[in-house]
């Protein structure tokens, strides 16, 4: 894995966490509103890459993303 691939993995994780914190902030800001229903962010793995070809071997994740916001 190249250095840019490693950095992309870290950046994707920080970006998804930042979006999740935004959702949590919205929940806190609206907690006192009548009829409020909390939202929750769900994460999804990005496609992994194989190190040793098709048959067996280790896989390295390529990061994470925020896939959905569920009530």
N, CA, C and O atoms as CSV, one atom per row, in Angstrom:
chain,resi,resn,atom,element,x,y,z
A,1,UNK,N,N,0.852,-1.169,0.000
A,1,UNK,CA,C,0.000,0.000,0.000
A,1,UNK,C,C,0.898,1.231,0.000
A,1,UNK,O,O,1.863,1.311,0.761
A,2,UNK,N,N,0.577,2.167,-0.842
A,2,UNK,CA,C,1.381,3.379,-0.938
A,2,UNK,C,C,1.059,4.331,0.209
A,2,UNK,O,O,0.089,4.143,0.943
A,3,UNK,N,N,1.882,5.340,0.341
A,3,UNK,CA,C,1.671,6.336,1.399
A,3,UNK,C,C,0.381,7.118,1.150
A,3,UNK,O,O,-0.316,7.480,2.097
A,4,UNK,N,N,0.062,7.378,-0.119
A,4,UNK,CA,C,-1.183,8.090,-0.423
A,4,UNK,C,C,-2.407,7.242,-0.092
A,4,UNK,O,O,-3.420,7.765,0.371
A,5,UNK,N,N,-2.314,5.930,-0.330
A,5,UNK,CA,C,-3.409,5.038,0.037
A,5,UNK,C,C,-3.626,5.004,1.539
A,5,UNK,O,O,-4.763,4.976,2.012
A,6,UNK,N,N,-2.534,5.007,2.282
A,6,UNK,CA,C,-2.630,5.020,3.744
A,6,UNK,C,C,-3.239,6.322,4.239
A,6,UNK,O,O,-4.055,6.325,5.160
A,7,UNK,N,N,-2.841,7.422,3.627
A,7,UNK,CA,C,-3.390,8.716,4.036
A,7,UNK,C,C,-4.873,8.815,3.691
A,7,UNK,O,O,-5.647,9.383,4.461
A,8,UNK,N,N,-5.279,8.269,2.544
A,8,UNK,CA,C,-6.687,8.290,2.169
A,8,UNK,C,C,-7.519,7.512,3.178
A,8,UNK,O,O,-8.623,7.933,3.524
A,9,UNK,N,N,-7.001,6.380,3.656
A,9,UNK,CA,C,-7.717,5.580,4.648
A,9,UNK,C,C,-7.955,6.397,5.920
A,9,UNK,O,O,-9.057,6.393,6.470
A,10,UNK,N,N,-6.925,7.092,6.379
A,10,UNK,CA,C,-7.062,7.929,7.577
A,10,UNK,C,C,-7.986,9.107,7.367
A,10,UNK,O,O,-8.788,9.436,8.241
A,11,UNK,N,N,-7.880,9.746,6.209
A,11,UNK,CA,C,-8.722,10.909,5.907
A,11,UNK,C,C,-10.188,10.500,5.812
A,11,UNK,O,O,-11.063,11.224,6.289
A,12,UNK,N,N,-10.465,9.358,5.206
A,12,UNK,CA,C,-11.854,8.917,5.093
A,12,UNK,C,C,-12.452,8.650,6.471
A,12,UNK,O,O,-13.624,8.944,6.710
A,13,UNK,N,N,-11.648,8.094,7.376
A,13,UNK,CA,C,-12.123,7.851,8.744
A,13,UNK,C,C,-12.410,9.138,9.488
A,13,UNK,O,O,-13.419,9.246,10.185
A,14,UNK,N,N,-11.518,10.126,9.343
A,14,UNK,CA,C,-11.740,11.406,10.015
A,14,UNK,C,C,-12.949,12.137,9.430
A,14,UNK,O,O,-13.700,12.775,10.167
A,15,UNK,N,N,-13.142,12.050,8.137
A,15,UNK,CA,C,-14.283,12.698,7.497
A,15,UNK,C,C,-15.595,12.073,7.959
A,15,UNK,O,O,-16.541,12.794,8.278
A,16,UNK,N,N,-15.664,10.753,8.000
A,16,UNK,CA,C,-16.876,10.066,8.449
A,16,UNK,C,C,-17.166,10.370,9.915
A,16,UNK,O,O,-18.323,10.547,10.297
A,17,UNK,N,N,-16.126,10.432,10.732
A,17,UNK,CA,C,-16.316,10.755,12.146
A,17,UNK,C,C,-16.813,12.183,12.311
A,17,UNK,O,O,-17.664,12.449,13.159
A,18,UNK,N,N,-16.287,13.106,11.503
A,18,UNK,CA,C,-16.756,14.488,11.546
A,18,UNK,C,C,-18.221,14.612,11.168
A,18,UNK,O,O,-18.964,15.368,11.794
A,19,UNK,N,N,-18.641,13.875,10.149
A,19,UNK,CA,C,-20.048,13.892,9.766
A,19,UNK,C,C,-20.922,13.308,10.866
A,19,UNK,O,O,-22.019,13.806,11.119
A,20,UNK,N,N,-20.445,12.262,11.515
A,20,UNK,CA,C,-21.187,11.652,12.615
A,20,UNK,C,C,-21.309,12.620,13.796
A,20,UNK,O,O,-22.356,12.683,14.441
A,21,UNK,N,N,-20.250,13.366,14.074
A,21,UNK,CA,C,-20.308,14.360,15.146
A,21,UNK,C,C,-21.300,15.468,14.812
A,21,UNK,O,O,-21.939,16.021,15.707
A,22,UNK,N,N,-21.431,15.792,13.532
A,22,UNK,CA,C,-22.438,16.767,13.115
A,22,UNK,C,C,-23.844,16.272,13.391
A,22,UNK,O,O,-24.706,17.040,13.818
A,23,UNK,N,N,-24.077,14.995,13.149
A,23,UNK,CA,C,-25.386,14.399,13.443
A,23,UNK,C,C,-25.662,14.429,14.942
A,23,UNK,O,O,-26.774,14.747,15.363
A,24,UNK,N,N,-24.660,14.102,15.744
A,24,UNK,CA,C,-24.818,14.127,17.203
A,24,UNK,C,C,-25.090,15.552,17.680
A,24,UNK,O,O,-25.914,15.762,18.571
A,25,UNK,N,N,-24.397,16.537,17.090
A,25,UNK,CA,C,-24.639,17.936,17.436
A,25,UNK,C,C,-26.059,18.367,17.113
A,25,UNK,O,O,-26.677,19.100,17.884
A,26,UNK,N,N,-26.579,17.917,15.979
A,26,UNK,CA,C,-27.972,18.216,15.627
A,26,UNK,C,C,-28.931,17.587,16.630
A,26,UNK,O,O,-29.938,18.195,16.990
A,27,UNK,N,N,-28.624,16.368,17.085
A,27,UNK,CA,C,-29.468,15.709,18.090
A,27,UNK,C,C,-29.487,16.508,19.388
A,27,UNK,O,O,-30.542,16.688,19.997
A,28,UNK,N,N,-28.322,16.985,19.808
A,28,UNK,CA,C,-28.242,17.750,21.060
A,28,UNK,C,C,-28.982,19.078,20.919
A,28,UNK,O,O,-29.696,19.495,21.832
A,29,UNK,N,N,-28.811,19.742,19.774
A,29,UNK,CA,C,-29.452,21.038,19.569
A,29,UNK,C,C,-30.970,20.928,19.546
A,29,UNK,O,O,-31.656,21.858,19.972
A,30,UNK,N,N,-31.503,19.833,19.066
A,30,UNK,CA,C,-32.948,19.681,18.931
A,30,UNK,C,C,-33.578,18.826,20.020
A,30,UNK,O,O,-34.751,18.468,19.915
A,31,UNK,N,N,-32.833,18.495,21.052
A,31,UNK,CA,C,-33.337,17.587,22.088
A,31,UNK,C,C,-34.567,18.132,22.802
A,31,UNK,O,O,-35.414,17.352,23.238
A,32,UNK,N,N,-34.686,19.446,22.932
A,32,UNK,CA,C,-35.822,20.029,23.644
A,32,UNK,C,C,-37.017,20.308,22.767
A,32,UNK,O,O,-38.027,20.809,23.262
A,33,UNK,N,N,-36.945,20.006,21.491
A,33,UNK,CA,C,-38.037,20.276,20.555
A,33,UNK,C,C,-39.126,19.219,20.692
A,33,UNK,O,O,-38.839,18.030,20.823
A,34,UNK,N,N,-40.386,19.669,20.660
A,34,UNK,CA,C,-41.509,18.729,20.728
A,34,UNK,C,C,-41.509,17.847,19.487
A,34,UNK,O,O,-41.337,18.343,18.374
A,35,UNK,N,N,-41.700,16.548,19.670
A,35,UNK,CA,C,-41.751,15.598,18.566
A,35,UNK,C,C,-40.390,15.246,17.989
A,35,UNK,O,O,-40.307,14.670,16.904
A,36,UNK,N,N,-39.328,15.583,18.697
A,36,UNK,CA,C,-37.977,15.311,18.193
A,36,UNK,C,C,-37.693,13.811,18.169
A,36,UNK,O,O,-38.029,13.095,19.113
A,37,UNK,N,N,-37.084,13.347,17.105
A,37,UNK,CA,C,-36.685,11.955,16.984
A,37,UNK,C,C,-35.196,11.945,16.621
A,37,UNK,O,O,-34.804,12.514,15.602
A,38,UNK,N,N,-34.381,11.312,17.435
A,38,UNK,CA,C,-32.928,11.326,17.249
A,38,UNK,C,C,-32.526,10.576,15.982
A,38,UNK,O,O,-33.183,9.616,15.580
A,39,UNK,N,N,-31.437,11.030,15.359
A,39,UNK,CA,C,-30.873,10.373,14.189
A,39,UNK,C,C,-29.554,9.702,14.577
A,39,UNK,O,O,-28.930,10.040,15.583
A,40,UNK,N,N,-29.158,8.754,13.754
A,40,UNK,CA,C,-27.927,8.013,14.029
A,40,UNK,C,C,-27.204,7.744,12.712
A,40,UNK,O,O,-27.819,7.315,11.736
A,41,UNK,N,N,-25.907,7.996,12.690
A,41,UNK,CA,C,-25.126,7.726,11.492
A,41,UNK,C,C,-24.663,6.280,11.455
A,41,UNK,O,O,-24.282,5.716,12.480
A,42,UNK,N,N,-24.698,5.680,10.268
A,42,UNK,CA,C,-24.225,4.309,10.095
A,42,UNK,C,C,-23.026,4.312,9.154
A,42,UNK,O,O,-23.046,4.958,8.107
A,43,UNK,N,N,-21.989,3.589,9.537
A,43,UNK,CA,C,-20.759,3.547,8.778
A,43,UNK,C,C,-20.713,2.326,7.870
A,43,UNK,O,O,-21.356,1.312,8.139
A,44,UNK,N,N,-19.941,2.438,6.789
A,44,UNK,CA,C,-19.782,1.338,5.844
A,44,UNK,C,C,-18.312,1.277,5.425
A,44,UNK,O,O,-17.685,2.306,5.170
A,45,UNK,N,N,-17.772,0.057,5.359
A,45,UNK,CA,C,-16.405,-0.140,4.890
A,45,UNK,C,C,-16.323,0.107,3.393
A,45,UNK,O,O,-17.237,-0.233,2.641
A,46,UNK,N,N,-15.224,0.699,2.975
A,46,UNK,CA,C,-14.965,0.816,1.548
A,46,UNK,C,C,-14.294,-0.463,1.067
A,46,UNK,O,O,-13.772,-1.229,1.878
A,47,UNK,N,N,-14.301,-0.700,-0.213
A,47,UNK,CA,C,-13.790,-1.937,-0.796
A,47,UNK,C,C,-12.342,-2.185,-0.360
A,47,UNK,O,O,-11.517,-1.270,-0.361
A,48,UNK,N,N,-12.051,-3.416,0.007
A,48,UNK,CA,C,-10.705,-3.795,0.429
A,48,UNK,C,C,-9.869,-4.196,-0.784
A,48,UNK,O,O,-10.407,-4.563,-1.829
A,49,UNK,N,N,-8.563,-4.120,-0.632
A,49,UNK,CA,C,-7.677,-4.573,-1.706
A,49,UNK,C,C,-6.896,-5.800,-1.220
A,49,UNK,O,O,-6.512,-5.879,-0.054
A,50,UNK,N,N,-6.672,-6.736,-2.111
A,50,UNK,CA,C,-5.933,-7.953,-1.778
A,50,UNK,C,C,-4.437,-7.720,-1.909
A,50,UNK,O,O,-3.987,-7.015,-2.812
A,51,UNK,N,N,-3.677,-8.310,-1.013
A,51,UNK,CA,C,-2.224,-8.210,-1.081
A,51,UNK,C,C,-1.592,-9.363,-1.862
A,51,UNK,O,O,-0.573,-9.180,-2.528
A,52,UNK,N,N,-2.200,-10.553,-1.778
A,52,UNK,CA,C,-1.570,-11.732,-2.370
A,52,UNK,C,C,-2.391,-12.341,-3.499
A,52,UNK,O,O,-2.347,-13.555,-3.693
A,53,UNK,N,N,-3.115,-11.563,-4.224
A,53,UNK,CA,C,-3.857,-12.090,-5.352
A,53,UNK,C,C,-5.235,-12.584,-4.982
A,53,UNK,O,O,-5.757,-12.294,-3.906
A,54,UNK,N,N,-5.808,-13.334,-5.896
A,54,UNK,CA,C,-7.193,-13.774,-5.750
A,54,UNK,C,C,-7.342,-14.866,-4.695
A,54,UNK,O,O,-8.267,-14.812,-3.885
A,55,UNK,N,N,-6.458,-15.847,-4.688
A,55,UNK,CA,C,-6.579,-16.984,-3.775
A,55,UNK,C,C,-5.911,-16.694,-2.438
A,55,UNK,O,O,-4.684,-16.674,-2.345
A,56,UNK,N,N,-6.714,-16.470,-1.403
A,56,UNK,CA,C,-6.193,-16.271,-0.062
A,56,UNK,C,C,-5.459,-14.951,0.087
A,56,UNK,O,O,-5.582,-14.055,-0.747
A,57,UNK,N,N,-4.708,-14.849,1.145
A,57,UNK,CA,C,-3.935,-13.645,1.396
A,57,UNK,C,C,-4.660,-12.667,2.296
A,57,UNK,O,O,-5.824,-12.855,2.648
A,58,UNK,N,N,-3.953,-11.638,2.651
A,58,UNK,CA,C,-4.497,-10.615,3.528
A,58,UNK,C,C,-5.232,-9.550,2.727
A,58,UNK,O,O,-4.948,-9.335,1.549
A,59,UNK,N,N,-6.160,-8.901,3.368
A,59,UNK,CA,C,-6.862,-7.794,2.760
A,59,UNK,C,C,-6.648,-6.544,3.594
A,59,UNK,O,O,-6.583,-6.603,4.821
A,60,UNK,N,N,-6.542,-5.439,2.929
A,60,UNK,CA,C,-6.384,-4.158,3.601
A,60,UNK,C,C,-7.600,-3.315,3.278
A,60,UNK,O,O,-7.958,-3.162,2.110
A,61,UNK,N,N,-8.240,-2.766,4.299
A,61,UNK,CA,C,-9.383,-1.896,4.083
A,61,UNK,C,C,-8.958,-0.595,3.442
A,61,UNK,O,O,-7.818,-0.158,3.598
A,62,UNK,N,N,-9.871,0.018,2.725
A,62,UNK,CA,C,-9.576,1.273,2.037
A,62,UNK,C,C,-10.272,2.451,2.692
A,62,UNK,O,O,-10.360,3.524,2.095
A,63,UNK,N,N,-10.760,2.275,3.888
A,63,UNK,CA,C,-11.373,3.380,4.599
A,63,UNK,C,C,-12.806,3.105,4.983
A,63,UNK,O,O,-13.262,1.962,4.991
A,64,UNK,N,N,-13.502,4.171,5.300
A,64,UNK,CA,C,-14.882,4.090,5.782
A,64,UNK,C,C,-15.637,5.298,5.266
A,64,UNK,O,O,-15.042,6.320,4.925
A,65,UNK,N,N,-16.955,5.168,5.211
A,65,UNK,CA,C,-17.780,6.320,4.850
A,65,UNK,C,C,-19.079,6.245,5.635
A,65,UNK,O,O,-19.453,5.194,6.156
A,66,UNK,N,N,-19.747,7.368,5.705
A,66,UNK,CA,C,-21.052,7.427,6.343
A,66,UNK,C,C,-22.074,6.998,5.299
A,66,UNK,O,O,-22.302,7.715,4.325
A,67,UNK,N,N,-22.692,5.836,5.492
A,67,UNK,CA,C,-23.574,5.288,4.460
A,67,UNK,C,C,-25.003,5.785,4.583
A,67,UNK,O,O,-25.674,5.980,3.569
A,68,UNK,N,N,-25.478,5.991,5.785
A,68,UNK,CA,C,-26.878,6.396,5.953
A,68,UNK,C,C,-27.061,7.107,7.290
A,68,UNK,O,O,-26.273,6.940,8.221
A,69,UNK,N,N,-28.107,7.890,7.352
A,69,UNK,CA,C,-28.528,8.519,8.603
A,69,UNK,C,C,-29.914,7.962,8.909
A,69,UNK,O,O,-30.884,8.243,8.205
A,70,UNK,N,N,-29.985,7.174,9.963
A,70,UNK,CA,C,-31.249,6.511,10.312
A,70,UNK,C,C,-31.899,7.178,11.514
A,70,UNK,O,O,-31.210,7.623,12.432
A,71,UNK,N,N,-33.217,7.247,11.509
A,71,UNK,CA,C,-33.925,7.832,12.666
A,71,UNK,C,C,-34.028,6.847,13.804
A,71,UNK,O,O,-34.590,7.169,14.851
